[in-house]
Amino acid sequence: MSILNVEKLSFSFGDKVILKDVSFRLLKGEHAGLVGVNGAGKTTFFNLLMGNLIPDEGSIYKASSANIGYLDQHSKLEEGYTIENVLKSAFSDLYLIEKEMLEVGENMANASEDEMEKLLTKFSNLQETLYAKDFYKIDSLVDNVARGLGLQLLGMDTPIGKLSGGQRTKVKLARLLLKNPDLLLLDEPTNHLDKEHIEWLSNYLINYPNCFIVISHDENFLNRITNVIFHINYGSLNRYPGNYEKFLSLKDDEEKRYIEMYNKQQSEIKRMEEFISKNIVRASTTKRAQSRRKQLEKIERLEKPKNLPRPSFSFLSARESGESVFKSLNMDIGYNYPIIKSLSLKLSRGEKIAIVGCNGIGKSTLLKTIMGIIPPLNGKIEMGNYIFPVYFEQEIMGGNNTPMDEVWNDFPQKKREEIRKSLARCGLKEEHILKKMSALSGGEQAKVRLCKLMMKPSNWLLLDEPTNHLDISAKEALKEALIAYNGTILLVCHEKEFYESWVTDIWNMEDYIYR
């Protein structure tokens, strides 16, 4: 049985074709991954499914009783509520049923004998509905999801207004999971989650009784949770059974077969063209040549295999720093109150450190304190000599500037062609660099920000979750650049597979807060 049917769907932005003649079926019980390079159209496809965008052509059908839940990174949470309020709002329809049931109970007090029988039946039916939908387990359901995603550590009575962007995303994800929709659409759900919470979410989704489609660039996560992969590539969408690893194998075999067919056809075309060229002018062979030409004209030519440009990152080196890059003594970090107290840290030239720990523990706060964006609440910071840092902050840029404008504003002395080439090296095509930043995907925006870092000579990189939103080839290219970098690195990252082979040490912030 199909939960979702998409037939001959096409969609374009201006003259840029995003999806072309896409047909798609999602069957009951399927746990799907939606993959493709940054900017391929994955989030656009979700917005089409949700009705936020109107297709140019084609139709989208869903099962009549099916409800869809969408984790939208850009949706807002209402201020004035606590975390607990928001999570329990997932059951708002059940609270309305409870309210109706209580009103029926109150009406029984003054009901006649005839009315009483009807009211008892209605009360019983409403109560059965609440039992069937686990209304009396709401507290334990909320507790389970809140604990699994680390929200209990923040305090369930914490107002939404006091949460960071990443923490709000976790609240939105928790509420969506509690709603238990027939089809979950999750766009990069592991962003802002640390390792233990990704593990919990993986297990939750493996056992999810309904369907879901997940956009993610986390290969291990996709491998664990999926039984089908949908791949968007140059406007087409193809279906592959199995997890992400199986998809890579099938796709590789498919590409090899296609290249073999293309080369075989090109050889045949060349042979026919040579025959026609040699024989068309001879009276004795001209008929055969003309016949061969007609055959050649009827050949349905295969399109030349396309090679996606692979990003290439590299960071300019400033002069070498002193031996000591950074020291702190009994430093307290936080905003209105200390998150971590008495931090005494030392960073030496050439060290490459991964900063890890659960979300909200102070990893980003530490980087901002070191960079002077926020002051330490107590203690001392001592910076080394000849320090030239660059900082990748965890943010989405948005706005009406184009990538060209963004880079040019920071480097007005650069020529237009230099900026264009730098953006191209980061994997951005001509069509991307003249768009507004707000129209780019999260991965494309991250590439623009990395481009700006690459153009500034440095000897110290401070990177806050740089792999969020990046596709797999871009992550590989960034990893190579960081390994090759001659300076010092402080990296906040929740993807152990990205950093474990090349960092010189790991600072686990939980060791400092719980000591």
C-alpha positions, -999 to +999 in steps of 0.1 A: +000+000+000+013+034-010+014+062+016+026+087-010+025+088-048+042+114-070+036+114-107+055+132-134+065+161-111+085+190-125+097+221-108+120+250-117+134+282-102+135+306-131+155+289-159+171+264-134+154+230-136+153+214-101+132+183-107+121+170-141+094+144-147+099+127-113+077+098-103+079+084-068+062+059-046+066+055-008+052+022+005+039+015+040+067+007+064+095+021+043+122+040+060+138+061+033+169+083+029+168+112+004+203+120-008+221+142-033+248+169-034+242+203-019+217+222-040+203+191-057+168+199-046+162+178-015+146+204+007+127+218-023+112+183-028+101+183+008+085+217+004+066+204-027+054+174-007+042+197+020+024+221-004+047+250+005+057+251-032+035+245-063+049+222-089+051+234-125+037+200-137+026+167-121+006+155-091+012+145-055-012+121-038-012+109-003-033+082+014-066+099+025-061+092+062-023+098+063-009+128+082+026+142+074+050+158+099+079+179+087+110+190+106+116+224+091+149+240+102+134+275+097+100+271+114+094+292+146+085+282+181+061+304+200+077+325+228+062+324+263+061+286+265+084+262+284+100+231+268+075+209+286+046+230+273+058+227+237+063+189+239+029+183+255+013+205+227+020+174+204-011+159+222-034+190+219-061+170+202-062+145+231-064+172+257-095+185+238-110+150+240-102+149+278-119+184+282-150+171+264-150+140+285-148+160+318-176+183+306-197+152+299-189+140+335-201+173+349-233+171+329-241+138+345-247+155+379-279+171+367-289+146+340-323+128+338-324+090+336-329+091+298-300+116+294-277+096+318-276+066+295-265+086+265-239+106+286-225+073+300-220+059+265-204+091+253-181+093+284-171+057+279-164+062+242-142+093+248-123+075+276-117+045+253-103+068+227-079+083+252-068+048+263-063+037+227-041+068+220-020+064+251-033+096+267-026+084+302+011+077+292+018+112+280+041+121+308+063+090+303+063+095+265+074+131+269+100+120+295+114+093+272+119+116+241+131+146+262+157+124+279+167+108+246+174+141+229+191+157+260+163+182+267+159+172+303+195+185+310+183+219+299+154+218+324+118+211+312+106+244+327+131+264+307+114+291+286+117+287+248+131+323+246+162+313+265+172+285+241+198+286+214+189+279+178+202+244+181+183+237+212+151+250+196+156+226+167+159+197+192+126+208+208+109+209+174+123+174+166+110+161+200+075+175+195+074+160+160+084+125+171+057+127+199+031+135+173+039+101+156+027+110+121+021+085+094+049+100+074+079+119+089+099+142+068+132+150+085+157+175+071+191+171+086+178+159+120+213+151+134+225+187+131+229+200+167+228+165+182+258+149+199+268+113+196+246+098+223+215+116+211+222+105+175+224+070+188+191+074+206+174+089+175+188+061+153+172+034+176+140+054+177+137+056+139+148+019+134+117+010+155+094+037+141+061+020+132+053+043+103+071+058+073+098+084+071+120+102+046+153+116+060+177+141+044+211+135+059+248+136+049+257+114+078+265+080+062+266+059+094+232+074+105+216+066+071+231+031+070+215+022+103+180+036+098+171+031+061+157+003+040+154+024+008+174+053-007+160+080-031+188+098-050+182+132-066+207+139-094+204+165-122+167+168-118+159+130-118+150+109-088+160+072-086+150+045-061+175+020-047+165-008-023+186-012+009+206+012+031+232+038+021+261+014+017+240-007-007+230+024-026+266+033-032+274-002-045+243-002-068+250+033-080+286+025-087+276-005-108+250+015-126+274+043-135+300+017-148+273+001-170+262+034-183+298+046-191+304+012-208+272+016-229+281+052-237+316+044-249+303+014-269+277+037-286+303+064-293+326+038-309+297+026-331+288+062-341+325+069-349+327+037-371+295+046-389+306+082-395+339+070-409+321+046-432+298+073-445+326+098-450+346+073-471+318+059-491+292+087-497+311+101-527+317+068-545+290+058-570+293+021-561+289+026-524+268+058-521+235+039-515+250+019-486+264+051-472+231+069-474+214+039-457+240+040-429+234+077-425+197+071-420+205+044-394+228+069-376+201+096-376+177+071-359+201+063-330+188+076-297+221+090-284+231+086-248+239+117-229+276+121-220+282+111-184+284+141-161+312+147-137+302+167-106+328+193-096+344+182-064+350+210-039+386+219-031+394+237+001+428+251+013+436+277+039+462+304+034+490+304+059+501+335+079+535+337+096+541+311+123+527+318+157+546+316+190+549+283+208+519+291+231+487+299+212+462+303+240+461+298+278+432+301+303+435+301+341+404+294+363+382+307+335+343+307+339+324+307+307+287+315+300+263+344+295+243+353+326+257+325+347+287+301+344+281+270+322+316+257+331+338+269+359+375+270+365+387+261+330+424+260+328+434+251+292+465+253+271+468+252+234+503+250+217+513+257+181+504+230+156+480+212+179+447+201+163+420+197+190+385+183+187+361+198+213+333+174+221+305+169+247+267+170+248+248+199+234+244+230+255+275+221+276+295+251+263+315+241+233+303+271+211+305+294+242+342+284+247+351+294+211+332+327+214+350+335+247+384+327+231+375+349+201+365+378+225+329+378+212+317+373+248+339+380+279+348+353+304+327+356+336+358+350+357+395+341+354+421+350+328+428+344+291+463+348+277+468+349+240+501+340+224+523+360+201+517+365+163+482+350+164+462+353+132+429+334+139+399+328+116+366+317+130+338+296+114+307+303+135+277+280+136+251+300+117+229+303+086+236+335+067+205+342+047+199+377+035+197+393+001+234+394-007+247+371-034+278+349-026+297+373-048+286+403-026+293+384+006+329+377-004+335+410-021+323+430+009+350+413+031+377+415+004+370+446-017+406+446-030+401+413-048+392+412-085+358+399-095+374+370-114+395+360-083+363+358-062+345+338-089+373+313-091+375+309-053+338+302-051+340+277-079+368+259-061+344+255-032+319+237-055+297+266-063+286+270-099+277+302-118+240+297-111+248+296-073+270+327-070+245+351-085+216+339-063+206+355-030+221+338+000+186+331+013+179+310-018+209+287-013+208+254+006+225+252+040+254+233+024+259+260-003+259+287+024+285+268+043+307+267+012+304+305+009+315+309+045+344+285+040+354+304+009+357+336+030+379+318+055+401+304+028+409+339+015+423+352+048+458+342+058+458+325+092+477+303+116+448+293+138+414+279+127+385+279+151+357+259+135+322+254+151+304+225+135+317+231+099+304+198+086+267+206+093+248+207+060+279+197+039+275+168+015+298+139+016+323+150-011+326+184+005+332+169+039+360+147+024+376+178+008+374+198+040+389+169+060+419+168+035+424+206+038+424+204+076+449+176+076+472+196+052+468+228+073+501+238+089+486+259+117+466+252+149+430+240+149+402+240+175+373+221+160+338+216+175+323+186+157+298+158+165+310+135+137+337+113+152+344+098+118+353+132+105+381+140+130+393+109+148+420+100+123+439+134+123+433+154+156+462+154+181+439+155+212+403+157+223+388+181+248+357+165+263+338+194+280+319+169+301+352+161+319+353+198+330+317+202+340+314+170+359+348+168+376 
